[in-house]
Amino acid sequence: MYLEKQMELIGKWGMCIIKGSVAWIIGNFIYIFLLSNLMFAENINETGTLLVTAYILIPFIFAPGTTAAFHCLKKIYQEDSISILKQFWSFYKRNYSVSFMNGLIYVVITFVLYHTFQFYKSFEPWGFLAPIIVGILFTNLFFFVLIYASDRTEKLHNYWKLGHLMLVNHPMFTLFMLSESAVVIYLAFLLGPFMLLVAPGIVLFIFYHFYHEIIKAEIRKVEKIEAMNTTSI
């Protein structure tokens, strides 16, 4: 009985990962094209051009497509069967402006961080490491903002404010979320094209799982505070 439940859970996770990858690829197919070209780039100029193009397209394509993919993953996890294409485009159109603005905020801030890196990199070692560490953490926050935007409606600044507070309040979740995603991305590049097609769904699922756990932890915290207040009264 226990084994059957475990296999059912693994099967459910597997379908979430596969369908999540499909949803992400639908909205970010141009990144698959850019990545395939990047893997066969012959010189630094080609590599630089592809990376800059991918960076510029973040507000226009990556942020809306990834937010919609997170929304589809949530629906897939909650329901037995949905129309991925219908769910994706419905949410994509409805949420595009918010996703675009979140992507634009990320691009502007990381642009500033990049130039900070250029200025301080001569002050080794922290002048070299600090902007990189901040950039990685901020990228982690950006992904969390995208999944937050796929689940709840807030004012634009609240996505970043509340997302930041939730991650800071749960540092271990944040650490596991970041490290597990980094391992998946590394394996994707190491193992080749097939893994690259599955990796988006795995990363989406990792973020969704930890987001869900953080939300549950926040709810338990609020319930505990309310119970203490009721007892004191």
Buried (B, 14 or more C-beta within 10 A) or exposed (E): EEEEEEEEEEEEBEBBBBBBBBBBBBBBEBBBEBBEBBEEBEEEEEEEBBEEBBBEBBBBBBBBBBBBBBBBBBBBBEEEEBEBEEBBBBBBEEBBEBBBBBBBBBBEBBEEBEEBBEEBBEEEEEBEEBBEEBBEBBBBBBBBBBBBBBBEEBEBEEBBEBBBEBBEEBEEBBEBBBEBBEEBBEBBEEEEEEBBBBBBBBBBBBBBBBBBBBBEBBEEEEEEEEEEEEEEE
